[in-house]
């Protein structure tokens, strides 16, 4: 699976674009604006590639599709349990 290797790249690029924008605002050097633009473009490209890889894994693997409803049900159960605990805490019962 290549998707786990692709996901951190757009994250790093989008996070790195913020300091580049801040540096551009502080210094007015066009280099920082170009750097930020390139980071955003690379982040979008790799984000699309990661989405395609994830979709390919999801469609192509029966094991991945078989696990998805169980995960969703587990997440819903955890959410419901958290709501019950919160209600007990707030209502005192």
Buried (B, 14 or more C-beta within 10 A) or exposed (E): EEBEEBBEBBEBBBEBBEEBBEBBEEEEEEEBBEBBEBBBEBBEEBBEBBBEBBEEBEEEEEEEEEEEEEEEEEEEEEEEEEEEEEEEEEEEE
